[in-house]
Amino acid sequence: WGTCLAALGRPEEGAAKLGEAVAIAEVAIGKPNPTTAGFLIDRARILLDAGDASAAEPLVREALADYEASKDPSAVRSAKARIELARCHRAAGRYAEAETLLVEGQKAIAGGRPEGHSDRVRAERYLVELYESCDRAEPALGKAE
């Protein structure tokens, strides 16, 4: 519901609904768990899309810690969290850190999702946006500045 509200142009409501979903999931399932982490990532995406990277970053870090602590077997979920963390780094001007996370995340997602899957497309798009934002045409791991 929160992501739908955001898609309808109501990001504040969407982020609030996802905050409620996190609270409910923490009570019902406990922490850490991949479900809560997924809600955190969705909420962070809404905040990032709205330009609020400083509010998104702690949510992404919490989601990543939850994935790792829950021993979630999905490398793709952790990779998606790292990609969102990279977006936070990019927004803060930390391009080298963003590049490392994006390249690693893109590789992990490419290994777990078929060509054309929305996760792969999103990861590739964010990598292109990073290079465009630092006026570079091709990748050079660790050289984005």
Contacts in CASP RR format, 6 or more apart in sequence:
PFRMAT RR
TARGET T0000
AUTHOR 0000-0000-0000
METHOD contacts of the structure
MODEL  1
WGTCLAALGRPEEGAAKLGEAVAIAEVAIGKPNPTTAGFLIDRARILLDA
GDASAAEPLVREALADYEASKDPSAVRSAKARIELARCHRAAGRYAEAET
LLVEGQKAIAGGRPEGHSDRVRAERYLVELYESCDRAEPALGKAE
1 14 0 8 1.000
1 17 0 8 1.000
1 21 0 8 1.000
2 13 0 8 1.000
2 14 0 8 1.000
2 15 0 8 1.000
2 17 0 8 1.000
2 18 0 8 1.000
2 21 0 8 1.000
2 42 0 8 1.000
2 46 0 8 1.000
3 14 0 8 1.000
3 18 0 8 1.000
3 42 0 8 1.000
3 45 0 8 1.000
3 46 0 8 1.000
4 14 0 8 1.000
5 11 0 8 1.000
5 13 0 8 1.000
5 14 0 8 1.000
5 17 0 8 1.000
6 13 0 8 1.000
6 14 0 8 1.000
6 15 0 8 1.000
6 46 0 8 1.000
6 49 0 8 1.000
11 46 0 8 1.000
11 47 0 8 1.000
11 49 0 8 1.000
11 50 0 8 1.000
12 50 0 8 1.000
14 43 0 8 1.000
14 46 0 8 1.000
15 43 0 8 1.000
15 46 0 8 1.000
15 47 0 8 1.000
15 50 0 8 1.000
18 39 0 8 1.000
18 40 0 8 1.000
18 42 0 8 1.000
18 43 0 8 1.000
18 46 0 8 1.000
19 39 0 8 1.000
19 43 0 8 1.000
21 39 0 8 1.000
22 36 0 8 1.000
22 39 0 8 1.000
22 40 0 8 1.000
22 43 0 8 1.000
25 33 0 8 1.000
25 35 0 8 1.000
25 36 0 8 1.000
25 39 0 8 1.000
26 36 0 8 1.000
29 35 0 8 1.000
29 36 0 8 1.000
30 36 0 8 1.000
31 66 0 8 1.000
32 65 0 8 1.000
32 66 0 8 1.000
32 67 0 8 1.000
32 69 0 8 1.000
32 70 0 8 1.000
33 66 0 8 1.000
33 70 0 8 1.000
34 66 0 8 1.000
34 67 0 8 1.000
34 70 0 8 1.000
34 72 0 8 1.000
34 74 0 8 1.000
34 77 0 8 1.000
36 63 0 8 1.000
36 66 0 8 1.000
37 62 0 8 1.000
37 63 0 8 1.000
37 64 0 8 1.000
37 66 0 8 1.000
37 67 0 8 1.000
37 70 0 8 1.000
37 72 0 8 1.000
37 77 0 8 1.000
37 81 0 8 1.000
38 63 0 8 1.000
38 77 0 8 1.000
40 59 0 8 1.000
40 60 0 8 1.000
40 62 0 8 1.000
40 63 0 8 1.000
40 66 0 8 1.000
41 59 0 8 1.000
41 60 0 8 1.000
41 63 0 8 1.000
41 80 0 8 1.000
41 81 0 8 1.000
41 84 0 8 1.000
43 56 0 8 1.000
43 59 0 8 1.000
44 56 0 8 1.000
44 57 0 8 1.000
44 59 0 8 1.000
44 60 0 8 1.000
44 63 0 8 1.000
44 84 0 8 1.000
44 88 0 8 1.000
45 56 0 8 1.000
45 84 0 8 1.000
47 53 0 8 1.000
47 55 0 8 1.000
47 56 0 8 1.000
47 59 0 8 1.000
48 56 0 8 1.000
48 84 0 8 1.000
48 87 0 8 1.000
48 88 0 8 1.000
48 91 0 8 1.000
51 91 0 8 1.000
53 87 0 8 1.000
53 88 0 8 1.000
53 91 0 8 1.000
53 92 0 8 1.000
54 92 0 8 1.000
56 84 0 8 1.000
56 87 0 8 1.000
56 88 0 8 1.000
57 85 0 8 1.000
57 88 0 8 1.000
57 92 0 8 1.000
60 81 0 8 1.000
60 84 0 8 1.000
60 85 0 8 1.000
60 88 0 8 1.000
61 85 0 8 1.000
63 81 0 8 1.000
63 84 0 8 1.000
64 78 0 8 1.000
64 81 0 8 1.000
64 82 0 8 1.000
64 85 0 8 1.000
67 74 0 8 1.000
67 77 0 8 1.000
67 78 0 8 1.000
67 81 0 8 1.000
68 78 0 8 1.000
72 78 0 8 1.000
75 108 0 8 1.000
75 112 0 8 1.000
76 108 0 8 1.000
76 109 0 8 1.000
76 112 0 8 1.000
76 113 0 8 1.000
76 119 0 8 1.000
78 108 0 8 1.000
79 104 0 8 1.000
79 105 0 8 1.000
79 106 0 8 1.000
79 108 0 8 1.000
79 109 0 8 1.000
79 123 0 8 1.000
80 105 0 8 1.000
80 109 0 8 1.000
80 119 0 8 1.000
82 101 0 8 1.000
82 104 0 8 1.000
82 105 0 8 1.000
82 108 0 8 1.000
83 101 0 8 1.000
83 102 0 8 1.000
83 105 0 8 1.000
83 106 0 8 1.000
83 109 0 8 1.000
83 122 0 8 1.000
83 123 0 8 1.000
83 126 0 8 1.000
85 101 0 8 1.000
86 97 0 8 1.000
86 98 0 8 1.000
86 99 0 8 1.000
86 100 0 8 1.000
86 101 0 8 1.000
86 102 0 8 1.000
86 105 0 8 1.000
86 126 0 8 1.000
86 130 0 8 1.000
87 98 0 8 1.000
87 126 0 8 1.000
89 95 0 8 1.000
89 97 0 8 1.000
89 98 0 8 1.000
89 101 0 8 1.000
90 98 0 8 1.000
90 126 0 8 1.000
90 129 0 8 1.000
90 130 0 8 1.000
90 133 0 8 1.000
95 130 0 8 1.000
95 133 0 8 1.000
95 134 0 8 1.000
95 144 0 8 1.000
95 145 0 8 1.000
96 142 0 8 1.000
96 143 0 8 1.000
96 144 0 8 1.000
96 145 0 8 1.000
98 130 0 8 1.000
98 144 0 8 1.000
99 127 0 8 1.000
99 130 0 8 1.000
99 139 0 8 1.000
99 141 0 8 1.000
99 142 0 8 1.000
99 143 0 8 1.000
99 144 0 8 1.000
100 141 0 8 1.000
100 142 0 8 1.000
102 123 0 8 1.000
102 126 0 8 1.000
102 127 0 8 1.000
102 130 0 8 1.000
103 127 0 8 1.000
103 139 0 8 1.000
103 141 0 8 1.000
105 123 0 8 1.000
106 120 0 8 1.000
106 123 0 8 1.000
106 124 0 8 1.000
106 127 0 8 1.000
109 117 0 8 1.000
109 119 0 8 1.000
109 120 0 8 1.000
109 123 0 8 1.000
110 120 0 8 1.000
110 123 0 8 1.000
113 119 0 8 1.000
113 120 0 8 1.000
114 120 0 8 1.000
127 139 0 8 1.000
130 144 0 8 1.000
131 137 0 8 1.000
131 138 0 8 1.000
131 139 0 8 1.000
131 144 0 8 1.000
134 144 0 8 1.000
134 145 0 8 1.000
136 143 0 8 1.000
136 144 0 8 1.000
END
